[in-house]
């Protein structure tokens, strides 16, 4: 029963993360993407300060850790947040969700290039299948001609920046707690974006109603605050491998919410591409288990 409760909490986190694509699509109709990123980061930083103040102030970091925190804050927060909301001005939440779903695969590819981590043939097959699925989505099936829009390019930037962020955080998490990493990367990202947002922060604010402000603030706290903290705590109870399996539901949830809230149904290309991406993700995540399952064992000699 306890394990079922843990899985339900983890699934709730995935649900809220998927809902961010829909919420972002709504918010970009009321604010500039840069303003949304700054406002939400401000809410997240204030929230984390309130709940993690003790762990934030009592932490010692090396010069290397400071450089890594700045790199993570710039790539995984400043660039990632802005490109995410900007992409939703030019593409659908479904397309953005499907492209971002490939972040774990790109992270593995980067780990292979940077740290020369071992990957067998099954992993590479999965990576190729997923990339074919992504190419179907961003080109809308038009392989013979260039059909990549600004939204798809921004979604690719979001995905790549997040993949690099995961690599940096993986190194930092050996020495620093998740709460501290989350707080400092968010405040660095906020400080990086603020100078660029002076011209947009005062725009449209008086024209935006209270429900949109409430949606912006509450969603920031739930999606980027509570969900992130609950995931980091509960993931340890079932293991990162089992927990990561739930992340595969994020594009499907985004599709369902997009149809229910925005009345945007997935196209046939998006459905076919999502199936290829899902198959590729499964092969890439479980390539060791799949190899062990089908590994031929020579019969023992009598």
C-alpha positions, 0 to 999 in steps of 0.5 A: 500500500505504501509503494502504491501511494508512492507511485501515485505521488510520482504520477501526480508529479508527472501529471503536473509537469505535463500540464505545464505545456497547457498552462504555458500555452494559455499564459503566452496569450497574456504576457511576453514569454520573457515576462512569464519566465521572470515572474514564475522564477521569482515565485519559485525562488520565494517559495524555496526560500520559505521552505528550505532556508536552513539548508540554503544558508548552511552550505559550503561550495567549492569554486568548481561547484559555483561555476557548475551552478552558474552553468546550470542556472544559465542553461537549465533555467534562464535559457530553458525557461525562456525557450520553453514559453517562447516555443509555445507561441509558435507550436502546439503543446503536443509538439513541444512535449514530444520533442522534450520527451527526448531529453533523457536520450540526448542526455545519454548521448552527451554522456557518451560523448563527454564521459565515454559511458558504455552503450550497446547496440540496442541503445543506439537502435533506440536513439535512432528510432526516437530521432526518426520520431522527432524528425517526423514531428518537427518536419510534419512528415515532409522529409523532402522539404524543410518544414521546421518552424520557429516553435520546433527550433525553440523546443529543440533548444529547450530540450538540449538545454535541459539535457545539459542541465541534467548532466551538470546537476548529476555531478553537483548532486554528489556533493550538494542537496537537491534543495540547494541546487534547485534554489541557487540555479533558479536564482541565478537564472532569474538574475540572468533574465532580469536585465533583458526583461526591463522592457517587458515586465511592465507591459500588459500587467494592468490588463491581465485579470486576477485569474491569470495571475493566480494561474501563474503563481499557483502553477509555479509553486505546484509544478516547479516547487512542490512537484520537484521536491516530492519527486526527489524525495519519493524517487528514492523509495522506488528507485530512479529506474522505476520512477523514470518509467512514469516520465514516459506518460508525460507526452500522452498526458499532454495530448489528453489535456491539450484535447480537453482544455485547448481542443487541439487533437493530435495529428496522425504524424504526431501520433506516429512520431510519439509511438516511435519516440516512446519505443526509442525511449524504452530501448534506450532506458532499458537497453541493459535489461533487454540485452540480458533478456535476449542474450544467448547462453551457450549450453553447458557441456556434459 
